[in-house]
């Protein structure tokens, strides 16, 4: 195995929690109570016990994996046909609970021309999976920003058991044959989105908000939403696409108290690059996690689909790389053969927070009357300055033409 350490490579020894029957449906109050029991922590109680304080990082990983306490806050799945595969891998990898985010067909198929379609179909599937296995799955459906009935649709899904939402506004992917955003048809602060944010904040429902700050106007749109709805609970995945710009992460996390960040890198190209980036800047990442011990979440973003089935080794190697990166001073991984990478060797307390405690507190929190008292220092965000009217969506940057000859 990649770590050569049986204390870390302990996936197969984990004991499975009981699965609920297909007719089980949790009310939100009952669900939140179960999250508290599953994470073993009351809201805000993230301090380690004396025994845990003496653990090495690898010992903490072994214990958490064996107890299947890991919470994966970011996963896509094609449909109910993938349930047994996902449960089997979760059991093997030490993951007790997975948040399933709603996905359009492009995300699942990688067929660009599909665009933002078939999301209602996927929403129905992940809600059904969460209803059948409420102790293992949560459903965070997505919505089409252009649909007039998006709030009513989400409310209906919440009544069926959904516990959050996923938004693709802010995703900077542009179509290959035309320079247009596929996931960002309107601005994040467009008036047509206000009712959705208001509902999410009032209901204390978290939202996974994929934002690419480098795109013109995107950060301005995002900050406008966070300021207007300060009680909104937000997870920005992939280090907020800012793992190279720590000043941006510091500034945003210091300013907005209900903003969280998940550490998923997603596709293998990004995962390899991310692991190498962390390896070359361990001190900076250690300071980041230590400064904000309650603001980071564990996620993978693998995309589980029958269209591109993967082996157990595929899932195990990638999950092992994440855990080794967090817990070991050095490690190797089949993702980067022949390389010895530097890890973070975080304390057992920080590992415990990141792998499951932070999510329990985040999901169960109920912000009311939050005041954003800090003025945002835009210079630390390192984003292009824009001249944008409120609610205005800017066009993608013009593509450079390739030179011939």
C-alpha positions as CSV (number, residue, x, y, z in Angstrom):
1,X,0.0,0.0,0.0
2,X,1.0,3.6,-0.5
3,X,2.0,4.4,3.1
4,X,3.6,1.1,4.0
5,X,2.0,1.5,7.4
6,X,-0.7,-0.9,8.6
7,X,-1.8,1.7,11.1
8,X,-3.0,3.8,8.2
9,X,-3.9,1.2,5.6
10,X,-6.6,-0.1,7.8
11,X,-9.6,0.3,5.5
12,X,-10.7,-3.4,5.5
13,X,-10.9,-3.6,9.3
14,X,-13.6,-1.0,9.7
15,X,-16.9,-2.1,11.3
16,X,-20.1,-1.3,9.5
17,X,-22.8,0.9,11.1
18,X,-26.3,-0.4,10.7
19,X,-28.2,0.4,7.6
20,X,-31.8,1.7,7.7
21,X,-34.6,0.1,5.7
22,X,-35.9,1.5,2.4
23,X,-38.9,3.0,4.1
24,X,-37.0,5.0,6.7
25,X,-37.4,8.8,6.4
26,X,-35.9,11.2,8.9
27,X,-37.4,14.4,9.9
28,X,-34.9,17.3,10.0
29,X,-34.8,17.4,13.8
30,X,-34.2,13.7,14.1
31,X,-31.6,13.8,11.3
32,X,-29.6,16.6,13.1
33,X,-29.7,14.6,16.3
34,X,-28.3,11.6,14.4
35,X,-25.6,13.7,12.9
36,X,-24.6,14.7,16.5
37,X,-24.5,11.0,17.6
38,X,-22.6,10.0,14.4
39,X,-19.9,12.6,14.9
40,X,-19.8,12.1,18.7
41,X,-19.7,15.8,19.4
42,X,-22.0,18.5,20.5
43,X,-22.1,21.8,18.6
44,X,-18.8,23.6,19.0
45,X,-17.3,20.9,21.2
46,X,-14.2,20.2,19.1
47,X,-11.6,19.8,21.9
48,X,-9.7,16.5,22.0
49,X,-9.8,14.2,25.0
50,X,-6.5,13.5,26.9
51,X,-6.2,10.1,25.2
52,X,-6.7,11.6,21.8
53,X,-4.2,14.4,22.5
54,X,-1.5,11.7,23.0
55,X,-2.3,9.9,19.7
56,X,0.0,10.2,16.7
57,X,-1.7,11.3,13.5
58,X,-1.5,7.8,12.0
59,X,-3.1,6.3,15.2
60,X,-5.9,8.9,14.9
61,X,-6.5,7.9,11.3
62,X,-6.5,4.2,12.2
63,X,-9.1,4.7,14.9
64,X,-11.3,7.0,12.8
65,X,-11.2,4.6,9.8
66,X,-11.9,1.5,12.0
67,X,-14.9,3.3,13.5
68,X,-16.1,4.5,10.1
69,X,-16.4,8.1,11.3
70,X,-15.2,9.9,8.2
71,X,-17.8,12.1,6.6
72,X,-17.3,12.8,2.9
73,X,-19.0,16.1,2.2
74,X,-18.7,16.1,-1.6
75,X,-19.7,13.2,-3.9
76,X,-21.5,12.8,-7.1
77,X,-23.3,9.6,-8.0
78,X,-25.2,8.6,-11.2
79,X,-28.2,6.9,-9.6
80,X,-29.6,4.3,-7.4
81,X,-28.0,1.5,-9.4
82,X,-24.7,2.7,-7.9
83,X,-25.9,2.4,-4.3
84,X,-24.2,-0.9,-3.4
85,X,-20.9,0.1,-5.0
86,X,-20.8,3.3,-3.1
87,X,-21.8,1.6,0.2
88,X,-19.2,-1.1,-0.3
89,X,-16.4,1.4,-0.9
90,X,-17.5,3.6,2.0
91,X,-17.5,0.5,4.3
92,X,-14.0,-0.4,3.1
93,X,-12.6,3.1,3.3
94,X,-13.9,4.1,6.7
95,X,-16.5,6.5,5.5
96,X,-19.6,6.5,7.6
97,X,-21.6,9.2,5.8
98,X,-21.5,10.7,2.3
99,X,-23.2,13.9,1.1
100,X,-24.5,13.3,-2.4
101,X,-24.8,16.5,-4.4
102,X,-27.2,16.9,-7.3
103,X,-25.5,16.6,-10.7
104,X,-26.4,17.5,-14.3
105,X,-25.7,15.0,-17.0
106,X,-22.6,16.7,-18.2
107,X,-21.0,16.2,-14.7
108,X,-21.7,12.5,-14.8
109,X,-21.1,11.7,-18.5
110,X,-18.4,14.3,-19.4
111,X,-20.5,14.8,-22.5
112,X,-20.2,18.6,-22.9
113,X,-23.2,19.0,-25.3
114,X,-25.5,17.6,-22.6
115,X,-25.0,20.7,-20.6
116,X,-27.1,21.4,-17.5
117,X,-29.7,18.7,-18.1
118,X,-31.3,15.7,-16.3
119,X,-30.6,17.2,-12.9
120,X,-34.1,16.6,-11.8
121,X,-33.6,12.9,-12.5
122,X,-30.4,12.9,-10.5
123,X,-32.0,14.8,-7.6
124,X,-34.7,12.2,-7.4
125,X,-32.1,9.4,-7.3
126,X,-30.0,10.9,-4.5
127,X,-33.0,11.7,-2.4
128,X,-34.2,8.1,-2.9
129,X,-30.8,6.8,-1.8
130,X,-30.8,9.1,1.3
131,X,-34.3,7.9,2.2
132,X,-33.3,4.2,1.9
133,X,-30.0,4.7,3.9
134,X,-30.5,7.8,6.1
135,X,-27.6,6.9,8.3
136,X,-25.2,6.7,5.4
137,X,-26.3,9.3,2.8
138,X,-27.5,12.9,2.7
139,X,-29.0,14.4,-0.4
140,X,-28.1,18.0,-1.5
141,X,-30.1,18.5,-4.7
142,X,-29.3,21.1,-7.3
143,X,-31.5,23.5,-9.2
144,X,-31.4,25.3,-12.5
145,X,-31.0,29.0,-11.8
146,X,-33.2,29.9,-14.8
147,X,-36.2,28.0,-13.6
148,X,-38.9,30.1,-12.0
149,X,-40.1,27.3,-9.7
150,X,-36.6,26.3,-8.3
151,X,-37.5,27.3,-4.7
152,X,-40.7,25.3,-4.8
153,X,-38.8,22.3,-6.3
154,X,-36.1,22.5,-3.5
155,X,-38.7,22.8,-0.8
156,X,-40.5,19.7,-2.1
157,X,-37.2,17.8,-2.0
158,X,-36.4,19.0,1.5
159,X,-39.8,17.6,2.6
160,X,-38.7,14.3,1.1
161,X,-35.5,14.3,3.2
162,X,-32.9,16.6,1.4
163,X,-30.6,18.3,4.0
164,X,-28.8,20.9,1.8
165,X,-28.4,22.2,-1.7
166,X,-25.7,22.3,-4.5
167,X,-25.3,25.3,-6.8
168,X,-23.2,25.4,-9.9
169,X,-23.3,29.1,-10.3
170,X,-19.8,30.3,-10.1
171,X,-18.4,27.3,-11.9
172,X,-16.2,28.7,-14.6
173,X,-16.2,25.9,-17.2
174,X,-16.7,27.3,-20.7
175,X,-17.9,25.3,-23.7
176,X,-15.1,24.2,-26.0
177,X,-16.8,25.3,-29.2
178,X,-18.2,28.6,-28.0
179,X,-16.9,30.9,-25.3
180,X,-19.9,30.7,-22.9
181,X,-20.3,29.4,-19.4
182,X,-22.2,26.1,-19.1
183,X,-23.0,26.3,-15.4
184,X,-23.2,30.1,-14.9
185,X,-26.1,31.5,-17.0
186,X,-26.8,34.3,-14.6
187,X,-24.9,36.1,-11.9
188,X,-24.8,34.7,-8.4
189,X,-26.4,37.9,-7.1
190,X,-29.1,38.0,-9.8
191,X,-32.4,39.0,-8.4
192,X,-33.9,35.7,-9.5
193,X,-31.7,33.9,-6.9
194,X,-32.6,35.9,-3.9
195,X,-35.6,33.9,-2.9
196,X,-33.5,30.7,-2.9
197,X,-30.8,32.2,-0.7
198,X,-33.5,33.6,1.6
199,X,-35.1,30.2,2.0
200,X,-31.8,28.3,2.6
201,X,-30.7,30.8,5.3
202,X,-34.1,30.8,7.1
203,X,-34.2,27.0,7.0
204,X,-30.5,26.7,8.1
205,X,-29.9,24.5,5.1
206,X,-26.2,24.5,3.9
207,X,-25.3,25.0,0.3
208,X,-22.3,23.7,-1.6
209,X,-21.3,26.7,-3.8
210,X,-18.7,25.9,-6.5
211,X,-17.0,29.3,-7.1
212,X,-14.0,30.0,-9.3
213,X,-12.7,33.4,-8.0
214,X,-10.4,33.9,-11.0
215,X,-13.3,34.4,-13.4
216,X,-14.2,38.1,-14.0
217,X,-16.8,39.2,-11.6
218,X,-17.3,35.9,-9.8
219,X,-15.8,36.9,-6.5
220,X,-17.7,40.2,-6.5
221,X,-20.9,38.2,-7.1
222,X,-20.1,35.7,-4.3
223,X,-19.2,38.3,-1.7
224,X,-22.4,40.2,-2.5
225,X,-24.4,37.1,-1.7
226,X,-22.5,36.4,1.5
227,X,-22.9,40.0,2.7
228,X,-26.7,40.1,1.9
229,X,-27.3,36.7,3.6
230,X,-24.9,36.5,6.5
231,X,-26.7,33.6,8.1
232,X,-26.2,31.5,4.9
233,X,-24.2,28.3,5.6
234,X,-21.8,27.7,2.6
235,X,-19.3,25.1,1.7
236,X,-16.9,26.2,-1.1
237,X,-15.3,23.0,-2.5
238,X,-11.7,22.5,-3.7
239,X,-10.2,25.0,-1.3
240,X,-12.4,27.6,-2.9
241,X,-10.1,27.0,-6.0
242,X,-7.6,29.1,-4.0
243,X,-5.0,26.6,-2.8
244,X,-2.4,28.7,-4.5
245,X,-3.7,32.0,-3.0
246,X,-3.8,31.5,0.8
247,X,-4.3,35.2,1.4
248,X,-7.7,34.8,-0.3
249,X,-8.7,31.9,1.9
250,X,-7.5,33.8,5.1
251,X,-9.5,36.9,4.1
252,X,-12.7,35.1,3.3
253,X,-12.6,32.8,6.3
254,X,-11.8,35.7,8.6
255,X,-14.7,37.8,7.2
256,X,-17.5,35.3,6.8
257,X,-18.1,33.1,9.9
258,X,-20.4,30.6,8.3
259,X,-18.1,29.9,5.2
260,X,-16.5,26.5,5.1
261,X,-14.0,24.9,2.7
262,X,-13.7,21.3,1.6
263,X,-10.3,19.8,0.6
264,X,-11.4,17.8,-2.4
265,X,-9.4,18.2,-5.6
266,X,-11.7,16.1,-7.8
267,X,-10.3,14.8,-11.1
268,X,-7.0,13.0,-11.0
269,X,-5.2,15.8,-12.9
270,X,-6.2,18.3,-10.2
271,X,-5.6,15.8,-7.4
272,X,-2.0,15.1,-8.6
273,X,-1.3,18.8,-8.9
274,X,-2.8,19.5,-5.5
275,X,-0.8,16.9,-3.7
276,X,2.4,18.2,-5.2
277,X,1.4,21.8,-4.3
278,X,0.9,20.8,-0.7
279,X,4.1,18.8,-0.7
280,X,6.1,21.9,-1.7
281,X,4.3,24.2,0.8
282,X,3.7,22.2,3.9
283,X,4.3,25.0,6.3
284,X,1.8,27.3,4.6
285,X,-0.9,24.6,4.7
286,X,-0.1,23.6,8.3
287,X,-0.6,27.3,9.3
288,X,-3.8,27.5,7.3
289,X,-5.4,24.4,9.0
290,X,-4.1,25.5,12.4
291,X,-5.5,29.0,12.1
292,X,-8.9,27.8,11.1
293,X,-9.3,24.4,12.8
294,X,-13.1,24.3,12.6
295,X,-13.5,25.5,9.0
296,X,-12.2,22.7,6.7
297,X,-14.2,19.6,5.6
298,X,-13.2,16.3,4.1
299,X,-14.4,15.6,0.5
300,X,-13.4,13.5,-2.5
301,X,-15.5,14.5,-5.5
302,X,-14.8,11.1,-7.3
303,X,-18.0,10.9,-9.3
304,X,-19.4,7.4,-9.0
305,X,-21.0,6.3,-12.3
306,X,-21.7,3.2,-14.3
307,X,-20.4,5.0,-17.3
308,X,-16.8,4.8,-16.0
309,X,-16.8,2.1,-13.4
310,X,-13.7,2.0,-11.1
311,X,-12.1,-0.7,-9.1
312,X,-11.8,-0.9,-5.4
313,X,-8.0,-0.2,-5.7
314,X,-8.9,3.0,-7.6
315,X,-11.0,4.4,-4.7
316,X,-8.6,3.1,-2.1
317,X,-5.4,4.6,-3.6
318,X,-7.0,8.1,-3.9
319,X,-8.5,8.0,-0.4
320,X,-5.2,6.8,1.0
321,X,-3.4,9.7,-0.6
322,X,-5.7,12.2,1.1
323,X,-5.3,10.5,4.5
324,X,-1.5,10.2,4.1
325,X,-1.2,13.8,3.0
326,X,-3.0,14.9,6.2
327,X,-1.3,12.6,8.7
328,X,2.2,11.6,7.6
329,X,5.4,13.7,7.3
330,X,6.3,11.9,4.0
331,X,4.4,9.3,1.9
332,X,4.2,7.7,-1.6
333,X,1.2,7.1,-3.8
334,X,0.6,5.2,-7.0
335,X,-0.9,8.5,-8.3
336,X,2.7,9.9,-8.6
337,X,4.9,6.8,-9.0
338,X,8.5,7.2,-8.0
339,X,7.9,10.4,-6.0
340,X,8.2,10.8,-2.2
341,X,5.8,13.6,-1.2
342,X,5.8,15.7,2.0
343,X,2.7,15.4,4.1
344,X,1.3,17.8,6.7
345,X,1.4,15.5,9.8
346,X,-1.4,17.4,11.4
347,X,-2.3,16.8,15.0
348,X,-4.9,14.2,15.8
349,X,-7.2,17.0,17.0
350,X,-7.0,18.8,13.6
351,X,-7.5,15.5,11.7
352,X,-10.5,14.6,13.9
353,X,-12.0,18.0,13.2
354,X,-11.4,17.8,9.4
355,X,-12.6,14.3,8.9
356,X,-15.9,14.5,10.7
357,X,-16.3,16.9,13.7
358,X,-16.4,20.1,11.7
359,X,-19.2,18.8,9.5
360,X,-21.3,17.8,12.4
361,X,-21.1,21.3,13.9
362,X,-21.6,22.9,10.5
363,X,-24.8,21.0,9.6
364,X,-26.3,21.4,13.0
365,X,-25.6,25.1,13.4
366,X,-28.5,27.5,13.2
367,X,-27.2,31.0,12.6
368,X,-29.5,33.9,13.5
369,X,-28.7,37.6,13.3
370,X,-25.1,37.2,12.1
371,X,-23.4,40.6,11.6
372,X,-20.4,40.8,9.2
373,X,-18.4,43.2,11.3
374,X,-15.1,43.0,9.3
375,X,-14.4,45.0,6.2
376,X,-13.1,42.8,3.4
377,X,-9.6,43.7,2.2
378,X,-10.0,43.2,-1.5
379,X,-6.3,43.4,-2.2
380,X,-5.7,40.2,-0.3
381,X,-8.2,38.4,-2.6
382,X,-6.0,38.8,-5.6
383,X,-8.8,38.8,-8.1
384,X,-9.2,41.0,-11.3
385,X,-10.9,44.3,-10.6
386,X,-14.2,44.7,-12.5
387,X,-16.8,47.3,-13.2
388,X,-20.0,45.4,-12.6
389,X,-23.5,46.5,-11.8
390,X,-25.4,44.6,-9.1
391,X,-26.8,41.3,-10.5
392,X,-24.8,41.7,-13.8
393,X,-23.1,38.6,-15.2
394,X,-19.9,39.3,-17.2
395,X,-18.9,37.4,-20.2
396,X,-16.0,34.9,-20.0
397,X,-12.5,36.2,-20.9
398,X,-11.8,36.1,-24.6
399,X,-9.8,33.1,-25.6
400,X,-6.4,33.6,-27.1
401,X,-6.1,32.4,-30.7
402,X,-3.5,29.8,-31.4
403,X,-0.7,30.9,-33.6
404,X,-0.2,28.9,-36.8
405,X,3.1,28.1,-38.4
